[in-house]
Amino acid sequence: MKIDNEMKLELLSKSQNESFARSVVAAFVSQLDTTIEELADVKTAVSEAVTNAIIHGYENKIGTVVIISRIIENTVEIEVIDSGKGIENIDMARQPLYTSKPELERSGMGFTVMESFMDEVEVTSSPGQGTNIKMRKTFRSL
């Protein structure tokens, strides 16, 4: 696997940084000459992953969210990493409509949205250690 390009972004887990993260990743991915719809899909998936890190990973604390984006031929790989509280049951968390924050009127569709807009979504997490969401999307041949 030859990485053609890579970028890393670190930001505080503040809700106002979600749109910034989405825009930065979109600018990076746009070098693949994507369609507007494909770019919107990536932006939506990144928004969901970053929002999950902020709301669920760190809850009411400030931590760091790391985003690493790689371009490998015509595929983008995006990792969203937090060192927050982690996910106790990943399978349950990935179920549509499941939310650990019903009091915040969360829809519980974060992972479902990521999975519908990206080709692959891998989630690794350890309680008390944090979560890593790795997403991939392949675009038409260059």
N, C-alpha and C positions, 0 to 999 in steps of 0.2 A: 504494500500500500504506500504509494508515493503521495505525500501531501503537497499540493500545488500552492496553497496559501493557508495562512492561519492567523487568527487574531484572538486576543484575550482581553476581556473587560472585567474589571472588579468595581462593584458599586455597593453602597450601603443599602441595607434592606428597608428602604423607605418607598412608600407607594408612588411618590412622584418620579422615582427612577425607572419605573416599569416602562413608560413610553419612551424614555431615552434608550433603554436596552433594546427595545423593539426596533427603534429607528437605526441604531448602530448596526445591529445584525442585518437588517434589510439593506443598508448601504453596502455592507460587506458581500452579501449574497448577490446583489445586483450585478456584480462583475460576471456572473454566469449568464447574463442576458436572458433572464427569466421573463415570463409574461407577468402582467400586473396581477393576475389572479394567483399565480404561483407565489409571487412575493407576498401577497396578502395572506396566503395560507401559512407561510413561514412566520410572518409577523404575529399572527393570531396564536400559533403554537408557542412562540417565545413568550408572548404576553401571559399565557396560561401558566407556563413553567415558572416564570419569574414571580408572578402573583402568588402561586403556591408556596414558593420559598419564603416570600415576605410574610404572608398571612399565617401559613401553617408551620413553616420551618422555624421562624423566629418569634412568632406570636407577637408579644408586646415588647420585644427586645430589639435592639439594633445589632445586626451582624453584617457579614459580607456575602454578597451573591457574586459568584464567578461565572462568567460566560465564556466558553471557548468555542470558536467556530473554525471549522476546517473545510477547505475545498479539496476534494479528491476527484480529479477528472470532472465529471458533470454531476457530482453528488456533493451536497452540503451535509456536514455533521455538526450538530450543535449540542454542547453540553451545558447544562445549567446546574450549578453545584452550590449547595449551602452547607454550613456546619451547624445547622440548627438541631431541633429535637428529634429529627428522623421520623420514619413511618413504621409503626408497629406491625401493621398487616398490609403489605403492598397489594395483595390480591383484592382485599376488601376496598382499599382506597381507589383502585382502578375500576370499581363497579360504577356504572352510570347512576347518578343521583345520590351517591354516598358523599356525605360531608361530615367532617369532624367539627364544623362550626355552624350548626343550624341557626344559632342565635344571631349570626351575621347575615342571614338570608343568603347563604352561599348555595349555588345550584348543584354542586357536586358533579359538574360535567368537565372539570379541568383535564383529566387524563383522557376522557372520551374525545374532547375537542382536539387534543394533541394527536391522538391516534387517528382521527379522521383526516387531519390535514397533512400529516407526515407519513412517510412510507414505513418507518420503523420507530418505535419508542421503547427504550429500555430504562427500567427504573431499578436502581440499587439504593438501599437505605439501611442504616443501622440506628436503632433508637439511641438517642443521646449523642450521636456522631454526625448526623446529617444525611442529606439525600443528593444523589446524582441522577439527573435525567439526561439521557443521551437520545437525541432524535436525528433521523436521517431522512433526506428527501433527494431523490434523483430526478434530474431534469432531462429534457430531450437531449439527444446527442449534440455536441458542439459542432 
